[in-house]
Structures are given as structure tokens and as C-alpha cells.
Amino acid sequence: MKFILAPDKYKGSLTGQQFCDVVEKGMRRVFPNSDIIHMPLADGGDGTTDVVQHYLQASKVEVMVKDPLFRDIESGYLFSKEKRIAFIEMSEASGYKLLTKSELNCMKTTSLGMGQLIAHAIEQGAGEIVLGIGGSATNDAGMGMASALGYRFLDLKGNQLSPIGEKLIEVVKIDASNVLPELNNVQIKVACDVNNPLFGEQGAAYVYAPQKGASPVDVEFLDEGLQHFAAVVHKEFGIDAQEIPGAGAAGGMGAGTKVFLNAELTSGIDLIKEMADFDKDIDGADWIITGEGQLDGQTLSGKTIDGVVQSAKTKNIPVAALCGSVAVSIDELEAMGLNYVTSIINGIGTLDDAKRRSSENLEQASYNFARFLQQAQK
């Protein structure tokens, strides 16, 4: 039999690759000669870098850039010279994880560092750049990122503005005369799993700015700035930024990447599957075994398991999910399209107990699943 192991991580206990190693061990107790292929996946969240590195065989490139408050920091990205693909995580240069709680203030933060990483990757010869934009500390609609690539944002007097959230409302002209020419030769893809518009009640400021240090007054000011900025973008480029699906992601970076980089916004899991050549490699599989820390109502919202199920459906391959916990109803399970689902938790204990025993419990769950299949064949 042919099994594809295609999990996300178990956050806090097992990486995707560790999941694969443990499940293979359990399965081989019953099917010692089966063909078991490891294909760990991710959806753009934590753990994505490790998965990308696995498929691209990429190296880490270290670069000095500006952090969200314009301070020098050492950051980096993944680059495969052979494939000429770079993978850049916004959080590594412009993320809230780089700031203390008291420093969070998306009126003053910039995405400049992310743009510096992009510029460096282009200089290294990248023909394709994949961007992960989760975990941002910014609400500048990509002004900082664009500034690093040669765009200039000018006020009424023609002065160049600092590329931060509070200056969005002062932009009256966007000068693209000195944009890095090589940018036209690079294909840029963005992992974006939200559909928030740029501004309004569901936009970048109202939904995300409060967790980035914005007060209610700041949120209103930032939203007005985003509306104003969208009007300038429409005048300069003829693009209606509000209509871009996911425009409000990462403080407006969804719109910024589309407007300034001509990027393609797509789901994180779809990008990783493409990188892994997943849809080709699952051909002829008898089962796909996936999993994540918790199966819940968010699983159908562009998460890894949903992406696995969508690919499996096209080839009529059944999917089993071995998860840390299962917090869905039978009706929800049916809607997910999974053929076998179980929680690996064995015995009563705390969450910490469950995490400590993840490998042991997952191996047993894998063995039980394999025995189930064995009996079904008789």
C-alpha cells in the first residue's frame, strides 16, 4: 500500500517531520513493506519556514535591515540558488515579535525591513519570491516595503514622508520613477488566508490595529489614512485597493504587495503544496494521513488539513486525520470530507501531559489505524 503522510505541526510538541517519523513507525508495525512518503505541510503560520526549507533545500541568507522602529537588526530569509526561489517571512523583519509590548504602536511602525529583504533577494538573483505576511507589527499598507524598493511617498509640499501608519493620510503623490527595475522580472506570490478589505469595519485598522498597540482614536485615524491612501493609489495606478481580496491583511500589506509588487495573493497551504509538488506526488496513494494539534471549526478556513482534503478529492484518495484533539461535531466532520478522524489523546491528564506524550500517543493511534485498515481488507 502507498501512504502519504501530510501533516501540519502539533504546536508545542511535534514538528511536521516528527509527526511523519512517528506515524511511519506505527504504520510499519502492521504494513512493514508499504510505501510511506513524508510530505509535511504548513499553511503560512508557525513552522512554515522549516517546511519550505525541506522542499527547496534552501539556505538561510542573513541581512542587516531595519526593524519596525527603524533600528538595525540582523534578519534573513531562505534562498534556493538552484531554483532561484526566495522565501521571506514579514515577521522576521517587520513583526510584532521583534518589539516589546510597550513598543507596539502601529502608528509609528514600518514594513521597511521586509522591503529590504525583498530587495536583497532580487540582488541575489531570485526569479520568484514567496512572501509570508503573518505576524506584522505594522499598519502602513506596504509603504515601508515599497520605499525599500524605490517608491517615494510625497506630501503636499513634495517632501518625502516617513513610511509609517500615521503618515498614510498625508500622501498626495507616489513617485515610481526610481523603482528597482529588476522588480519587473520577479514573480511574487503572497501567502494570504484572510479576505479583509483595506479599510472599514472589517479592514486592517479596525480588525488588527488594536493588537498592534493602537488606541480607539488611533484606529479611527488609521482607517481614515487607509481610505485616503486607497484614493491616491487609485489616482496614480488605476487600482481599486479596497476590492483586492485580502487587501487588509498584515496592516494593509495585502494591498501593498498587489499594488507595488504586482503580487499574486493566494492561500498559504496552496503555495506550500505547489512548492512540494504535492498534487503530483499523491498519485496512486491508497491513503493520505494528515493531522494537526487541534481539529476545530477553523480547519476549513484555509488550513493545512482543508488543503489536503481538496487535493485528495480530485483523485478520490481517502484521508485520515490523526489530531491532538478533536473539537467538532459529527456534522462538521462530514462537511470536512475526512474519511477517518481520531484524537490521539490517551488517558486523562493535563494539556502538558498530552504534549509530553504526543509521540507515544501518535504512534499508538497510527498503529490502531493500520490495524483498522488491515481488518477492513479481510
Summary of the structure (lengths in Angstrom):
residues: 378
radius of gyration: 22.5
end to end distance: 14.6
largest distance: 81.0
contacts: 1382
relative contact order: 0.15
helix: 43%
strand: 19%
